[in-house]
Amino acid sequence: MRIILQPTHDPYFNIATEEYLLKHSNDDYIILYRNTPSVIVGKHQNTMAELNHSFINSSKIPVIRRLSGGGTVFHDLGNVNFCFMVNGREGNLVDFKRFTTPIIEFLKELGLNAYRGEKNDIRIGNYKVS
């Protein structure tokens, strides 16, 4: 697995990097990055329903759609984003547990009550953190 620590905080570049590697590489990756304030929208999300458009427009926050599914999230320099890209095997194309377990275990080592939620999200107490 190749590890990429993105030096840029440009959300357009970081999301585009994920898409480029997915479409043009057969290697496995973990990408870690931080973005300047931005809203990242999942592939199947309805931006009309998900966003406060007047706030987004008045605050000049960019809205960027990612190739993968998942919900709409706010990014800023206060959070670290991670992306796993692994070649799937027939019958085992999506294995969230494989990738969330090491992160959950690491958070537990930090003394946090981390666990996997019903939708394969990572939670600490009542809060979704991934």
SULKA-V367552 format. One record per backbone hydrogen bond with DSSP energy under -1.0 kcal/mol. NH is the residue of the N-H (numbers start at 1). CO is the residue of the C=O. E is the energy in kcal/mol with one decimal. If there is no record, write none. Layout:
nh=NH co=CO e=E
nh=NH co=CO e=E
This chain:
nh=2 co=28 e=-3.0
nh=4 co=30 e=-2.7
nh=6 co=32 e=-2.4
nh=14 co=10 e=-2.5
nh=15 co=11 e=-2.3
nh=16 co=12 e=-2.2
nh=17 co=13 e=-2.3
nh=18 co=14 e=-1.5
nh=19 co=15 e=-1.8
nh=20 co=16 e=-2.8
nh=21 co=17 e=-2.6
nh=22 co=18 e=-2.2
nh=23 co=19 e=-2.0
nh=24 co=20 e=-2.0
nh=25 co=21 e=-1.4
nh=29 co=85 e=-2.8
nh=30 co=2 e=-2.1
nh=31 co=83 e=-2.5
nh=32 co=4 e=-2.8
nh=33 co=81 e=-2.2
nh=36 co=9 e=-2.5
nh=38 co=75 e=-2.0
nh=39 co=62 e=-2.8
nh=40 co=73 e=-2.9
nh=41 co=64 e=-3.0
nh=43 co=68 e=-2.8
nh=45 co=42 e=-1.6
nh=50 co=46 e=-2.0
nh=51 co=47 e=-1.7
nh=53 co=51 e=-1.1
nh=56 co=52 e=-2.6
nh=57 co=53 e=-2.8
nh=58 co=54 e=-2.4
nh=59 co=55 e=-2.2
nh=61 co=56 e=-2.0
nh=64 co=39 e=-2.8
nh=66 co=41 e=-2.9
nh=73 co=40 e=-2.6
nh=75 co=38 e=-3.2
nh=79 co=76 e=-1.7
nh=81 co=33 e=-3.3
nh=83 co=31 e=-1.9
nh=85 co=29 e=-2.8
nh=92 co=89 e=-3.1
nh=100 co=96 e=-2.7
nh=101 co=97 e=-2.2
nh=104 co=100 e=-2.8
nh=105 co=101 e=-2.8
nh=106 co=102 e=-2.0
nh=107 co=103 e=-2.5
nh=108 co=104 e=-2.2
nh=109 co=105 e=-2.0
nh=110 co=106 e=-1.1
nh=111 co=108 e=-1.9
nh=112 co=107 e=-2.2
nh=114 co=112 e=-1.9
nh=115 co=123 e=-2.2
nh=117 co=121 e=-3.2
nh=120 co=117 e=-1.5
nh=123 co=115 e=-3.1
nh=124 co=127 e=-2.7
nh=125 co=113 e=-1.6
nh=127 co=124 e=-2.2
nh=129 co=122 e=-3.1
nh=130 co=122 e=-1.5
